[in-house]
Amino acid sequence: MPLSLRVVAECRWSGARAATLVAPHGPVALPVFMPVGTQGTLKGLTARQLRRLGCGICLGNTYHLAMRPGPELIEMAKGLHGFMDWERCLLTDSGGFQMVSLVELAEVTEEGVRFSSPYDGRHILLTPEASIHIQNSLGSDIMMQLDDVVSSTVTGPRVEEAMWRSVRWLDRCIAANKNPDSQNLFAIIQGGLDPDLRLKCLQEMSKRDVPGFAIGGLSGGEEKQLFWRAVKLSTEHLPRDKPRYLMGVGYATDLVVCVALGCDMFDCVFPTRTARFGSALVPSGSLQLKNKTFAKDFAPIDDQCTCPTCKRCSRAFLHALFRSDPAACHHVTVHNIAYQREAHLTGHPPVLVPQHLTRRASPPWTAVADERREGQHRGAALPGLCARVHGPAVRLTRRLPTLGRGRAGIRQHRPPMMRALYACSWAISAMYFHCQILSDGARLDTQPVSKRAARFRSHACLCSRCGLMRTVAASMTPPCCLVCMQHTRPSPQPRSHQMRSIGCKR
C-alpha cells in the first residue's frame, strides 16, 4: 500500500497544518513526534507501553540494526515489526547520520561510506544500494535515502559536494528499492545553511517522484535564527501534498516553532536520553529530579499531564527512586514521551508559539495568551499589538532606578516591582519576535552564553539577581543567571545584607 497524505486543516496565519498520514501499518495523525528506538526498542519502555501512550509511529536506525543483531536475523522474524512486536508504523533512518556522529570512524567516497565498526572494529562499506537492501529486510513503512551528511556548522565547497552527492545517491536508492508499493522512500534535502544550495537541492529532488521529503543537515549547533530560516525556506518550496519530516529535532522551542513553519514529523533521542539522567520535561523547561529540592515535594511532575507517571508518582518518590532503583528512569521516560507528544504539537500556532516561551516567564504572559484564545485579537493584529505594548514597557523599565551595581556594571538588587516589569517586557518581546518568525522569518534575539557558562546544564528562567529573563544555571537555587555567575566570585566575608536580600548562596 503506497503512502498518502490527507490534509485536514491548515492555519490561516502560519504554515502549520493538521493531516493524516496513511501508511501500510495504519494512519498517523500529523504533526507527530517519533520516539527513537535505535536498536529495535525504546530504552526503558516496551512496545505495549508505547501503544498505550498513543504512539502511532517510532523510528529505528539502519546502521545500528545492521551491526547488531543483523538484517538476516530480523528478516527471519518477519521484519522489524515482528521482531519488536510492533504492529504500527515504523520509519528507519538510512545510516547517513553516523557520518557526523561517528565522523572519526567514517570515510566518504562516491561509492558510499566506509565505517570502522564501533563494536568490533571491522570495516563496513555502506552504499546507497546496501542501505536500501537493509531497510527492505527490516520491512519499515518509511525508508530514508542514504545522503551525504555534513555538520550544519561546516561551510565551503564540502557543503555543495555533499548536496550534489545526495541527489545522485537518491537516484541509486530509488533504483535499489525492491518494495516500492509497501515501503516508501523519502528524499532528504541537504545544502547546509546556504539558501541557494538548499533551493537547488529542493528543485532537483522535487523532480523525483518520491512519497515524502525530509529536511536534513540542520540542528547541529547552528544559531537558531539561521536554523529556522532554513526550515522556513524548505517548507515553502516543498510540495503541499507530501509529508515534511524535520530530522533530529526534539527541543521544545524548535518543535513549536517548526510546526508553525509547516513541518509534520520530528524525531530525537532528547526526551528518552534526558530521562535516564533524571530530567523530567515540564512547561517551564525541565526538573532535575535528582536534586535535593524535590526530596519532600509530593506534587506530580506536571499537574496538567495525564501520563501514568504523573497519576501515580510524586517528585519525592522519583527523587528517592533515582538513588536506588533504575525503575526511576522508566517512570520519567514514560512521562517525557507522553509530554513531548502532546504538549508541543497540539493547539493554535499563533497562540502556541508565544505561549510556549511565556509559560516559562511570568503571569503577565498568561493574560495576553488567554485574551488571544478568547478571540479578542485576531490573526495579523497580534504582532502589531505586541509592538505597541513592547516599546512603552521597555522605556518604563529603563527609567526605573536601581539600588546597586555589580562589579561588571550589571544591574542588581532590583525591587520586586521592577523585576516583574522586566519579566513582562521580556514576555511581550518574545511574543513579538516569535510572531515575526511566523510571518517573515525575522531574527529572534537571544542572549549570548560564554564557553565557561556553557558547561552548566541550564534553562531559561527569571534571574533572582538581575531580574532579567536569561539562561539560568540549573544547579543554583534560587535561580541565578550565568551572566551574574561570571561576575560574582566567592568571598570570605560577603556583603551579608545585600547577598541575603537576593537569596544568593554565595
N, C-alpha and C positions, 0 to 999 in steps of 0.2 A: 504493500500500500504506500503510494508516494505521499510525501508530507505536504500539507496545505495550511494556509493561514486565513482565518476569518477575523477581520477587524470588526469588533463590536462597537466601539465608541472611540472618538478622538477628542482631545482637549481643544477648545476653541482658541485658547491663549498661549498654548505651548505645543511642543511636539509630542507630548505624552499620548499614549493610546492604550486601550484595553482590547485584547484579542484572544483568540483561542487557537492554539497550535494543535492541529490534528495529525498525530503521528501513528505509526503502526501499532504501538502498545498503549494507545489511549490518548485522549485530549489533555492538553496542558494549558491552564489559564496564564496569560501573559499580562503584565510583566511578572517575571519569576526569578527568584534566586535559587541557584542549583548548588546544593551541598556537594563537596568533593569527596568521593570515595576512591582515593588514589589507587589502591590495590584491590578493588572489588568490595570494599567495605568502608563505611564511615567510622572513623575511630571513636569508640565509646558508645556507638548505637548499633542496634540490629536493624535489618530491613523491615521487620514488623513495626518497630518503633518509628521508623521514618514514615511508614504508611499512616500510622496513627496521627502523626503531626501534619498530615495533609500534603506531604511531598509527592509531586507527580513526576519528577524527573531528577536524576542525580548524575554525577559525572565520574568517569573512570579515566585513568591515564594509560595510554597505549605503551609508552616506554617502560614504565614500571611493571605493568602486567606482562609484557613480553619477557622481561628479565625473570620475574617470579610471579606466578607459577609457570608461565609459558602459554602461548596461544593454543598449542596442541591439546593440552590438558583441559583448557576452558572449552574448546570446541567439542571435546568428548562429553562435556556436561551440558550440551545443547546451548552453548553460548554463555555469555556473562549473566544473562537473565536467570538461567537455570543454576549457574554456579553460585550466585549470591542470593538466590531465592527472591528475585525482584521482578515482578510482572509488569511494572510500569516502565516509563520511557528511560532510556539511557543515552547519554552523549559521551563519546570518547574523544579525548584530545589526541593529536597526531604524534606527539613526542617532540614537537618543534620547540616548545618552551624550554626543554632541557638544554638547548643550545646556549641559553642565558644562565639558567640555574646551575648547570654543570659545565660552564664555559671552559674551565681548566681541563676537562676531560673530553672535549669535543673539537673536531676539526671539520670545517665545512668546505665542500667542493661542489662542482656542478652535478656530480653523480649523486651525492647525498651527504649525510653527516656520519662521520666515523667517531664512535664513542669508545671510551675505556670504561668498562662496567664498574660502578662503584661497589659492587658486591664481590666479584671475584677477579676483576682486573682484565678479563678477556676483551678483545676488540670486536666491536659490532658496527656494521655499516647499515645505517637506516636510510633507505632511499624512499622516494615517494611511493613506488610500487610496493616496497616492503611494508611501509606504514599502512597502506590501504589493505594489503593482504592480512595483516594482523587484525585490523579493525573488522574486516569481513569475518574472520574467525571468532571475534568477540561478539558479533551479531548486534551491535548497537544500532539504535534508531537513527542517530545523527552522528556522522563521522566528520572529522576535521581534516582538511588538506594538510600535508606537510609543507610548512612555509619556512623561509629563511628568516629567523628571528634575531634582531639585534636590540640591544637596550635602547630605551627611548631617550637616553641622555647622549647617545652616540650621534655624531654629526659627520658630514663629509661624504665622499664617494661610496663608502661602505653601505650607507643607507639606501642609495639608489641601486646599487648592485643587489642588495637583498630584496628590494621591491620587484625588480625585473625577474630575478630568480624565482620568487614566489609565484609570479604569473606563469612562468614556464613550468614550474612544478605542479601548478593547478591542472594544466592540460594532461600531465602524466598521471595525476591522481584520478582524473575523470576517466581516462582510458583504462586504468587498472581496476576500477570498481566493478566487481562481477555481480553485485546485487543492487543495481540502481533503483529497482522498484521497491525494495524493502529497506534499504539503507541509504540515507540521504546525505549527500556530501555538501558541506559548507565551504565556501571560499573565505579566505582571511585577508582583509585589507591591510597592507603594510604601507610604509612611507615615512615612518617616524613622525616628527613634528613639522615636517615641511609640507605646507598646503599644496604646492604644485605636484609633489611626488604622490601625495595621497589622492589627488584628483586623477592623475594618470593611472594609478592602480585601480581606482574605482571604475574608470571608464573601460579599462581593459578587462577587468573581471566581470563587469556587468554584461559584457558580450557573451559570456559563457552561460549556458542555461543550467544554473545550479539552484537548488531549493532554498538556500538561505545564505546569509553573509555574516561574517564575524569581523569585528573591529579589533585588530591586534596591534602589537608593538607599542602599547601605551601602559600607563600605570606602573612605571618602572623608576619613579623618583623624580620625574619632571615637575615643574611648577603647575599648580592647579589650573591657573587661567589658560596655560598652553594646552594642558590635557583636555579641559572642557571645550576649548575651541576646536581641537582636532576631532573630538567626538561630534560636535555640532556640524562641522563640515562633512563628516562621513554620513551622518543620518540624513542630512538634507539632500544628498545625492544618491542614496541607496533606494532601490525600488520599494514602493509603498506596500506591495503585496507579498513581500518576502520578510521573514523574521530577521531581526538585527540582534546579534549577540556580542556584547562587550566583554572581552576576555579578561579574567584576572582582577575583577573589581568587586570589592566587598565592604569597603568602609562606608559608614552610614551616610556621610555627606555626599560621597560620589554616587551612591545608589539613588538618593533622592534627586540630585541634580540631573543625572544621566537619564533617569526615567522621564523627566520633564523635557529632555533634549531628544527623546524619541527612541531610546534603546528598550529592548524587550527582554533580554536574557542576560544573566550575570552569574559568575562563579568565583569563588575564592575560598581558601582554607582559613581565612581570618577567624570566623566565629568558632570553629572547632579547635583551632590551634590555641587561641587565647583562652578558651575554656579549660584546657589542660594546665594552664598556668594560674588558674583561679580568677580569671577576669570575666565578669558577667556583664552583658550588654544591657544598658538601660537608656531611657530617653536623654539623660544628662551626660551620657558618654559610656563609662564603664565603672563597675565596682570591683575593687581588688579584694576579694573575699578572704584572702589570707591575712589581711591587715587586722590588727587588734581592735580597730574601731568597730568591727562587726561581731566581736565576741559576745556581746549582750544585746544584740539587735535582733528582735524576734519578728521583724516585718519580713514579708516575702521579697524576693529580688526586685520585682516590679509589681505594684498594686494592680496595674491595668492588664498584665499578661495573664493569659488563661492556660498556659502550658502546665503539664503535670508537676513540674518542679515548683513553680510559684504557688500552686494549690496546696502542696504538702510540706514544703521545706522552708524553713526560715533562714535568714542570713547567718544567725548564730549557729544553727545546726551545720550549715555548709562550712562555716569557718572551722568548727571543731572537726568535721569530717576530713577536711584537707590536711589536717595534721596527722591523720592516722589511717585513712582508707581511700584507695583510688576510686571508690564509687562516687566521690565528690566530683571528679572530672565528668563522669557520666551525667549526673544531675545538671551540671552547668552547661554541658553540651546540648542537652535537651532544650534548656531554656534559650540558649543562644541561637540555635537553629530555628526554633519557633519564633523568636523575636525578630530575627533577621528576615524571615519570610513575610511577616505580617506588618511590622512596624513602619517600614520604609517604602513599601511597594503598593500601598492602598491609600486612597484619598484623592483630593482635588489638587493637581500640581501647583496652580498659582497660590494655594494656601499651604500646601505640604512643604514646598521648598523653604520659604522663610520660616515657617512654623518649626521645622526640624531644628534649626540652629537656635531659635529664640527660646525653645523649651529648656535650653541649657543656660539661658542668660538670666531673665528676670521676669517678674509678674507683668510689667507693662506690655510685654510682647503678647501675652496670652489674651489681653483685652483686644489688641489690634486683630489677632487671628480670629477671635470669636466674632468680632464685627464683620470680618470678611466672610466667615462661614454663614452668618445670618443674612448675607446678601446685601449689606448696606453699601458695599463698594464693589464695583463690577469691573472685571477684565483689566483693560489697559489703564484704568484710573488708579490702580493700586500703586504703580511706580510713581505716578505724579503725587499721590497723597504722601508717600514716604518722603519724596523730595521736599515737599512743602514743610513737613514737620522736622525733617532732619537738620536743616540749616539753623533754625532758631534754637533747637536743643543743643547743638554743638556750641553756638555762640554763648548761650546762657551758662553752660558748664565751664567754659573758658574764663568767664568773668568772675566766677566764684573764687574766693581766696583760699589758699592752702595754709595749713598750720605748720608746715615744715618741709624741708627738702632732704633727700638722701645725699650721700657723698658724691654721686654722679649726677646730681640735679634732678633725680626722679622724684616726682611729687609723692608725698607720703602723708599719712595721718589725716586723711580727709574725713569729715564728719559723715554720718550715715546718709544724710540728705544728698550730699554731693556724690557719694558712691552710687546711690540709686539713680541720680540724674545721668551719670556717666553710663550706667548699665542701660538705661532707657535709650540714650543716644546711640550706644553700640547696637542695640537691638534694631532700632529703626534703620541704622546704616546697613545692617545685614540684610534686612528686608529689601531695601532699595537696590543694593548691588545684586542680590540674587534674582530679583525681578528683571534687572537689566540683562543678566546672563540668559534668562529665558527669551528675551526679546531680540537682543542683537549680539550676544556673546561677549559682553563687556567684561573688563577685568575685575576680579574680586580682590580687594586689598587684603593682604594677610600680614601678620606680624612676623618679622624675621626671627629665627632661632639660631643661636650660635652653635658651633660644633660641640662646645662643652655642655651647653644646655640640652643638646640632642641626646645625650647619654641617659637622661632621665625619662622614664615612661611617664607620659603626660597627657593632658586633655585640656579642652577649653573650659575655663571657669572664671568666675569673678574673683580677682585677687584681693586678699584681705589687707594688703599693704597699700597698693597704689589705687585700688578701686576700679581698675580697668579690666575689660574682658580680654584675657590673654591666655597663652599656653601656660598651664599650671602644673607644677611637679606633683605627681600622684602621691609621693611619699610625705608631703607636707600637710599637716593638719593644725590649724585651718589652712586652706589653700594659699600658697604664696607663688606668684608667677616667676618664671625663670629669669626674667629681666631683673626683678628685685633680688633674686637669689645671687645673681652675679655681682651685684654691688653691695651685698651685705656679707661681711666676714665675721666669724666668731670673735667675740670679745670677752676677756676675763671678767670685766665688770660692765655689762651693757647698761645703757640708759634705761633703767628699770621701768620708770613710769611710762615712757614712750613705747618701749617694746611690749610691755604687758597690755597697753591700751589697744594694740592691733592684734594681739593674740599670737605673736610670733615666738616660737620656741627658742630662737637664737637669743 
